[in-house]
Structures are given as C-alpha cells and as structure tokens.
Amino acid sequence: MTDRKEIEKLFRQHYRQMYRLANILLHDDAESKDVVYDIFAQLLSNPRPLREDTAEAFLLTCVRNRCLNVMRNRQIQERIQRLYLLDLESSILSERLLREETESLNEGILLLQPPVCHDIILWHFRDGLTFSEIARKLQVSETTVYKHLRRALESLRTQLKTQESL
C-alpha cells in the first residue's frame, strides 16, 4: 500500500479512530488533529508497504507513539518553564536583597561620626580615590586618612551586626 489513493482510503477509514485515540491521550483537539495529519503526511512522504489486515493496528500504534512523544515534549517544556521561573525569581530575590543591603549600608555611612569619616569612606570606595589623594584634599596625613577609614569601617561593621541580630 504505497500509492496516494490507498493512503487516502486509509485516511477515510481510520481517521476517526486515530483522532479519538489521540484526543483521549492528549486532551487537546488541535494537537490530536496534528498528530493524525503528521502520521499521514509521513506516510505520503515515505511510503511503506502496509497490509490491509495490519494497517489499523499499525496506524493506531503510530498515533499512540506520536502522542507519547508529544506528552514527553510537554513535560520537558513545563520543566524548562519552571526552572526558568525559579531562576527568574531567584535573580529578582537576589537583586532585592542586594538593594536592601546597599540601602542599609548607605544609611550606616550617613550616620558615621565624625562627618569626615563619612566623606573619606565615600571618596575611597565610591569615587576610588587613594589615601594620598584624600589626604591632599583634606590637608591631613595619609595615616590620618587610614585611621579615619579604619574607624569608619569598624563602626559600619558593628552597625550591620546589630541590624542582623534584630
């Protein structure tokens, strides 16, 4: 059974059964029709000899196998979507946590005393100035800049530790 007329005859005879089986397995009309049409399209493009007594069993087996492939592909797509959503949620969560920590750190910097510590820490870490550049700007020694920076960092650490314990 390889010519077009014989395949059309098979289509007319077995389409309803094939469609019904696909619809039972997939629960989707459009996908069920696609499965059946794909099977007949493959028969047309790659004709193979079919005996009349086994043609129905062969076609229904093709429907079952194609439906199983569709269901497997659905599961894979659903898994990928879940993983994508988890990845998206974790990146949003990590961005939110980073923003909160940055805000907390900025608040801590604003509370630093004396105010020169606030300026030094911002110039050094935000603007990237060296100790010597900051010392020239403030007209103090580099050692003084280092001591103020160390004091500011210690103060920030204690502030952050107290916030974490709350």
C-alpha positions in Angstrom: 0.0 0.0 0.0 2.1 2.9 -1.2 0.2 4.9 -3.7 -1.7 8.1 -2.8 -5.2 6.7 -3.4 -4.6 3.8 -1.0 -3.4 6.3 1.7 -6.5 8.4 1.1 -8.6 5.3 1.6 -6.8 4.6 4.8 -7.3 8.1 5.9 -11.1 7.9 5.3 -11.3 4.5 7.0 -9.2 5.2 10.1 -9.2 8.9 10.7 -12.0 8.9 13.3 -10.4 6.1 15.4 -7.0 7.7 15.2 -8.3 11.1 16.1 -10.4 9.7 19.0 -7.3 7.8 20.4 -5.1 10.9 20.1 -7.8 13.1 21.8 -8.1 10.6 24.7 -4.4 10.6 25.2 -3.7 14.3 24.7 -7.0 16.0 25.8 -6.4 18.6 23.1 -8.3 18.8 19.8 -5.8 20.7 17.8 -2.8 18.6 18.9 -4.8 15.4 18.2 -5.6 16.5 14.7 -1.9 17.5 14.2 -0.8 14.0 15.3 -3.1 12.2 12.9 -2.2 14.6 10.0 1.5 14.2 10.7 1.2 10.4 10.5 -0.5 10.5 7.1 1.9 13.2 5.9 4.8 10.9 6.8 3.1 8.0 5.0 2.8 10.2 1.9 6.4 11.3 2.0 7.9 7.9 3.0 5.6 5.3 1.6 5.9 1.9 3.1 4.0 -1.3 2.3 1.1 -1.9 4.6 -1.1 -5.0 4.7 -4.8 -4.4 4.9 -5.2 -6.7 7.9 -2.5 -4.9 10.0 -3.0 -1.3 8.7 -5.4 -0.4 11.5 -3.1 -1.7 14.3 -0.1 0.0 12.6 -1.9 3.4 12.4 -3.2 3.3 16.0 0.3 2.3 17.2 1.7 5.3 15.3 -0.9 7.5 17.0 0.0 6.2 20.4 3.7 6.6 19.9 3.3 10.1 18.5 1.1 11.1 21.4 3.6 9.8 23.9 6.3 11.9 22.2 4.0 15.0 22.4 3.3 14.3 26.1 7.1 13.9 26.8 7.8 17.1 25.0 5.1 18.9 27.0 6.7 17.7 30.3 10.1 18.8 29.1 8.8 22.3 28.2 7.0 22.5 31.6 10.2 21.6 33.4 12.1 24.2 31.5 9.5 26.9 32.2 9.5 26.0 35.9 13.3 26.2 36.0 13.3 29.5 34.1 10.7 30.9 36.6 12.8 29.7 39.6 15.9 31.3 38.1 14.0 34.5 37.4 12.6 34.5 40.9 16.0 33.9 42.5 17.6 36.7 40.5 14.8 39.1 41.5 15.2 38.0 45.1 18.9 38.4 45.0 18.6 41.9 43.4 16.1 42.8 46.1 18.4 41.6 48.9 21.3 43.4 47.3 19.3 46.6 47.1 18.2 46.3 50.7 21.8 45.7 51.9 23.0 48.6 49.9 20.4 50.9 51.4 21.3 49.7 54.8 24.9 50.3 54.2 24.2 53.8 52.8 22.2 54.6 55.9 25.0 53.4 58.1 27.5 55.6 56.2 25.3 58.6 56.7 25.3 58.0 60.5 29.1 57.9 60.8 30.7 60.3 63.2 32.7 62.4 62.8 31.4 63.6 59.4 34.9 63.4 57.9 34.7 59.6 58.2 31.6 59.7 56.0 33.4 61.7 53.4 36.5 59.5 53.5 34.7 56.3 53.1 32.6 57.6 50.1 35.7 59.2 48.4 37.7 56.0 48.8 35.1 53.3 47.9 32.6 55.2 45.7 35.0 57.6 43.9 38.1 55.4 44.0 40.4 58.0 45.5 43.7 56.8 47.1 44.8 57.6 50.6 47.2 60.3 49.3 44.5 62.0 47.1 42.1 62.1 50.1 44.9 63.4 52.4 45.7 66.2 49.9 42.0 67.1 49.7 41.6 67.3 53.4 45.1 68.6 54.0 46.0 65.9 56.5 48.4 63.0 56.5 47.8 59.6 54.9 48.0 58.0 58.3 45.1 60.2 59.5 43.1 59.2 56.4 43.8 55.5 57.1 42.8 55.8 60.8 39.5 57.6 59.9 38.8 54.9 57.3 39.5 52.1 59.8 37.3 53.7 62.4 34.5 54.2 59.9 34.7 50.5 58.7 34.6 49.3 62.3 31.6 51.5 63.1 29.8 50.1 60.0 30.6 46.5 60.9 29.1 47.0 64.4 26.0 48.7 62.9 25.5 45.9 60.5 25.9 43.2 63.1 23.3 44.9 65.4 20.9 45.1 62.4 21.4 41.4 61.6 20.7 40.4 65.2 17.4 42.3 65.2 
